[in-house]
Amino acid sequence: MSNIVNEEIVVKVGPRGDVVSRSVEWDESSYGNVKQILVTHGNAINSIQIIYDINGTVALAHRHGGDGDYFDCISFEPSEYLTSIGGHYGPVEQRGAAVMRSLEFGTNRRKYGPFGWEEGTPFCFDFHSGLDFGGFHGRSTGSHLSALGIYVKSISLKHHFKPDPPQRHAAPPRLCSASVDPCACVPNTVYASPHVIRRRPYPCVIR
């Protein structure tokens, strides 16, 4: 899915993790530049919270998830920006719902993490060349970060295709008996001129 925000085309990627349970969906598209990332974790990622720089104003977004055994704060330098996000997702318990088990953040300067346990299904969002980070989205419960996705954007990309129109399935041709006029039961008529009426030939069933 893509949107146009401030004349930029923003593309939604993901999320990865649990997208089918009754976790709460959240979205932080085009909030601003990431200034800090706050992560609570233990044997999984319990929560994530982002501090954005919105045109010079520092703003703290909502926390998504719950408390964890460990807390880490990632602080970006003024010229530092995200280039990749990866980690693992899967259930903490054998029959439990999938959650984010680990997270790792890459920037143009360094790597941060991994946080949590590197266990489960690995994933990676890598946007080094040609694309910029455009925001987070995901799902969470009261105790864990259930899923995480990103938005990417390209300032140089100014045009995109319109959505395809709904596809209409053509009705199958009507069949009629060979004992009657083959075209008598066919409603489709082509008018070649005001005085000439032609009918399209359709297959008939021979009985």
C-alpha distance (Angstrom), angle and dihedral (degrees) to the residues before:
residue distance angle dihedral
M1 . . .
S2 3.81 . .
N3 3.81 135.2 .
I4 3.80 135.3 -172.7
V5 3.82 112.6 -122.8
N6 3.82 120.8 174.0
E7 3.83 90.1 -16.7
E8 3.80 90.7 -53.5
I9 3.79 124.5 115.8
V10 3.80 108.6 -128.2
V11 3.82 117.7 -163.2
K12 3.81 122.7 -158.1
V13 3.82 115.9 -135.5
G14 3.80 123.7 -171.2
P15 2.94 140.5 -56.4
R16 3.79 106.6 -137.7
G17 3.79 119.9 -161.0
D18 3.79 130.6 39.1
V19 3.81 110.3 -2.6
V20 3.82 99.8 156.9
S21 3.81 106.5 57.7
R22 3.80 127.0 83.3
S23 3.78 94.3 -90.4
V24 3.81 118.7 138.8
E25 3.80 117.0 -96.7
W26 3.80 118.5 -138.7
D27 3.79 135.8 179.9
E28 3.82 133.8 -160.8
S29 3.79 103.3 174.8
S30 3.83 116.7 168.0
Y31 3.82 95.0 -8.9
G32 3.81 91.2 145.2
N33 3.79 140.1 -95.1
V34 3.80 116.8 -26.3
K35 3.81 110.9 -111.3
Q36 3.82 100.9 168.7
I37 3.81 137.8 2.7
L38 3.81 119.1 -152.0
V39 3.81 116.2 -159.8
T40 3.81 130.5 -177.3
H41 3.79 115.7 -167.2
G42 3.79 149.1 152.6
N43 3.79 121.9 157.5
A44 3.83 85.7 -12.1
I45 3.80 139.2 10.9
N46 3.78 107.1 -76.6
S47 3.79 98.7 -177.9
I48 3.77 147.1 -13.3
Q49 3.81 127.7 -154.2
I50 3.79 127.0 179.4
I51 3.79 131.4 -150.8
Y52 3.80 110.3 -154.2
D53 3.77 133.5 -162.4
I54 3.81 104.2 -138.1
N55 3.80 107.7 -171.9
G56 3.78 91.8 -41.3
T57 3.82 95.9 -39.3
V58 3.81 117.0 111.1
A59 3.82 111.7 -138.8
L60 3.80 130.9 -178.7
A61 3.81 114.0 -141.2
H62 3.80 124.4 -150.9
R63 3.78 120.8 -75.4
H64 3.79 112.9 -111.5
G65 3.81 111.6 -151.6
G66 3.81 133.6 2.3
D67 3.79 144.2 -76.3
G68 3.80 124.0 -50.2
D69 3.79 139.2 -170.6
Y70 3.82 93.1 -106.0
F71 3.79 133.8 39.3
D72 3.81 125.9 -159.5
C73 3.79 130.6 179.9
I74 3.79 120.6 -157.7
S75 3.81 113.1 -158.9
F76 3.81 119.3 -165.8
E77 3.78 124.0 -146.6
P78 3.84 116.5 -122.8
S79 3.83 93.1 -97.7
E80 3.81 95.8 37.9
Y81 3.81 122.5 106.9
L82 3.79 139.3 169.6
T83 3.80 119.6 -89.9
S84 3.83 102.5 165.5
I85 3.80 142.8 11.3
G86 3.78 124.0 -165.4
G87 3.76 144.0 152.9
H88 3.79 143.1 123.0
Y89 3.79 135.5 -72.0
G90 3.79 133.5 -165.6
P91 3.80 142.4 109.8
V92 3.79 121.0 -53.7
E93 3.80 89.6 -150.9
Q94 3.79 123.1 40.2
R95 3.80 95.9 -107.7
G96 3.78 98.0 26.0
A97 3.79 128.7 112.1
A98 3.79 118.8 -88.1
V99 3.80 117.8 -95.7
M100 3.77 134.3 173.3
R101 3.81 104.5 -79.6
S102 3.81 98.1 -176.4
L103 3.80 141.2 1.9
E104 3.79 133.6 -160.3
F105 3.81 125.9 -177.0
G106 3.80 125.7 -156.1
T107 3.79 125.7 -162.9
N108 3.78 136.4 176.8
R109 3.82 86.3 -91.7
R110 3.83 109.3 38.7
K111 3.81 150.3 -30.8
Y112 3.81 123.8 -87.5
G113 3.78 119.9 -157.1
P114 2.89 149.9 -49.4
F115 3.79 94.2 -127.3
G116 3.81 119.5 -171.4
W117 3.81 124.0 7.9
E118 3.81 121.7 -36.0
E119 3.77 93.8 -134.4
G120 3.81 131.5 122.4
T121 3.80 131.3 24.4
P122 3.82 113.8 -6.8
F123 3.82 122.5 -136.1
C124 3.79 136.4 175.8
F125 3.79 135.3 -168.7
D126 3.81 107.0 -161.2
F127 3.82 119.0 -178.3
H128 3.80 104.9 161.0
S129 3.80 99.9 135.2
G130 3.78 129.5 48.3
L131 3.82 97.6 -11.4
D132 3.80 135.1 81.1
F133 3.78 129.4 -151.2
G134 3.81 110.9 -96.4
G135 3.80 106.0 179.9
F136 3.78 146.6 -66.2
H137 3.79 134.1 -84.5
G138 3.77 132.6 173.1
R139 3.79 148.9 118.5
S140 3.80 132.5 -83.2
T141 3.78 144.5 176.1
G142 3.78 131.2 -152.6
S143 3.81 90.2 -85.8
H144 3.82 109.6 27.4
L145 3.77 146.8 27.8
S146 3.81 100.2 -110.8
A147 3.80 101.9 -172.9
L148 3.80 139.5 -1.6
G149 3.79 134.1 -159.2
I150 3.78 137.5 162.0
Y151 3.78 143.5 -141.2
V152 3.79 121.2 -130.6
K153 3.79 127.5 -165.6
S154 3.79 140.4 -170.1
I155 3.80 120.4 -152.5
S156 3.81 90.9 -163.2
L157 3.82 92.4 55.6
K158 3.82 107.3 88.6
H159 3.81 104.1 157.1
H160 3.77 136.3 52.2
F161 3.78 137.5 172.5
K162 3.77 118.8 -92.8
P163 3.83 115.2 -113.0
D164 3.78 113.9 -83.6
P165 3.82 113.1 -101.4
P166 3.81 116.5 -110.6
Q167 3.78 111.2 -80.5
R168 3.79 114.3 -116.9
H169 3.77 115.2 -154.5
A170 3.79 111.9 -136.2
A171 3.78 114.2 -122.9
P172 3.82 113.7 -112.7
P173 3.81 115.2 -105.8
R174 3.77 115.4 -89.6
L175 3.80 115.0 -113.9
C176 3.77 124.0 -143.8
S177 3.78 136.8 -175.8
A178 3.80 121.3 -88.7
S179 3.80 88.3 -131.0
V180 3.79 90.1 76.2
D181 3.76 134.7 48.6
P182 3.81 103.9 -63.3
C183 3.78 91.0 -135.3
A184 3.79 100.0 38.3
C185 3.80 93.9 90.7
V186 3.80 95.9 43.6
P187 3.81 111.4 97.0
N188 3.84 96.7 -168.6
T189 3.77 111.3 101.9
V190 3.81 130.0 179.9
Y191 3.81 116.3 -150.7
A192 3.80 107.9 -150.4
S193 3.83 92.7 176.6
P194 3.81 137.5 -14.8
H195 3.79 89.6 -86.2
V196 3.81 104.0 32.5
I197 3.80 121.5 74.8
R198 3.78 119.5 -171.9
R199 3.75 126.4 -175.2
R200 3.78 125.7 -149.3
P201 3.81 114.4 -116.8
Y202 3.83 113.7 -118.3
P203 3.81 129.0 -174.6
C204 3.77 116.7 -96.0
V205 3.77 131.8 -153.5
I206 3.79 114.6 -113.7
R207 3.80 110.4 -143.3
